[in-house]
């Protein structure tokens, strides 16, 4: 118990990073290997009423899914943590803009938790990132 209390900041940073990593990893995995790029592309293109060419939507979905899968994995490992969090933050901004283009008042229930965890992780001191490969190297 004493160890936990004396390392609570490091544990908090690890938990936030791990949860964010899991969320992005499985989101990317599902779009790439679960639902699939084709079905995801079709759903987005249909919702946008074909305002954007389907090949561009497919390219965007593929890149987005790869960023989420790779970013999630790197966060779980604690490797390149802060550059990855910054990239995922920019990714969230772009996804939010794209989805708002589709529908001005779209459902943010999946984006908002990720956004909050990104902000928290960026605000936590880097010295607390001890349960990571970044700390080992």
N, C-alpha and C positions, 0 to 999 in steps of 0.2 A: 504494500500500500504506500509506503514511504517513497519507493522508486517512482510510482505513478504520479504522486503529488509533485515530486521534484522534477519530473519530465513532462508535465501536463501541456506545456506550450508545444513541445516537439511532437507529442502525441496528437494534439489538435491539428497541427499542420499536416501530419501524416494522414489523419482521418479525412480531412478536407480534400487533400490531394488524391487519396485512394478512391473516395466516392466519385469525385469528378472524373478520374480516370476510368472507372467502371462505367459510368454513364456514357461517356464518349466512345469508349471501346465497343460497347454493345450496340450503340446507335449506329456506328459505322459498320460493324459486323453485320447487323441486320439488313442494312441497305445493300451491302455488297453480296452477302451470302444467304440471307434469310428471305426477305421479301424480294430482293434482287433489284438490280439497276433498272431493268426494263419496266417492272411494275411501278417502281418509285418515279421513274421518268414519266410514265403514262399518267400517273395520278397528279403530278405537278403540272404537266403540260395541259391536261384536261381542265384542271382548276384555274389555270391562267387563260383558258379559252383560246389556246394556241396563239397568244400575243407574242410569244417568244418562240423562235424556231426550235423544234424538237431536238435536233442534234446539239444545239447549245445547251438545252436543258439537260440532256444526257451527259454531256461533258461536265457541266457544273455539278450534277449529282455524283458523278464518279469521283471528281476531285474532292468534293465536300466529304464524301464517305471515306475516302483514303485519309484525309486530314483527321477526321474523327477517330478512325480506327488506329492510325499511327500515333496520334496525339494521346489517345486514351492509354495505349500500351506504354508509351514513354512516361506518362504521369504515374502509372502503376509502378514502374521501375524506379521512378525518381531520377530519370535521366534527362538532362537539358530542361529541367523543370520550368524555369522562368521564360526562356524563349518559347517553349511549347505553350505555356499558359497565355503568353502574348498573342501567339498565332491563333489559338482557339478563341481568344477574345475578339480578334479581328474577324475571325470566321463567324462568330455569333452576330457581330454587327452586320456583316454581309447577308447572312441568312435572314436576319430580321428585316433588312431593307427589301430583299427579294420577296419575302412572304407578305410584307406590307404592300408591295406593288400588286400582288395578287388580290389581297383583301385588306383594306385599311385597318379594320379592327379584328385581326386574326387572333386565334387562341394562343396565348403565350405560356400555357401551363407547362410545356416541355422546355422552353427556352429560359424562362425566368430563374428556375433553380440553378441551371448551369451558369447563367450570368452571375448570380449572387456568389456561387462558389469560386468562379474565376476572380471576381473582385476581392473576395476575402483572401484567396491565395496570393494575389498580387500585393495585398496590403500587409500580409504577415512577414516578419523579418526573415531574411534568407538564413540567418543563423539557426533558425528553428527547423530547417530542412535537414535534419540529421539522419532520419531513417530513409535514406535514399542512396542511389548509386552516385549522384552528384557529390554527396558528402564523402563517399569512399574515395573518389578521384580528386 
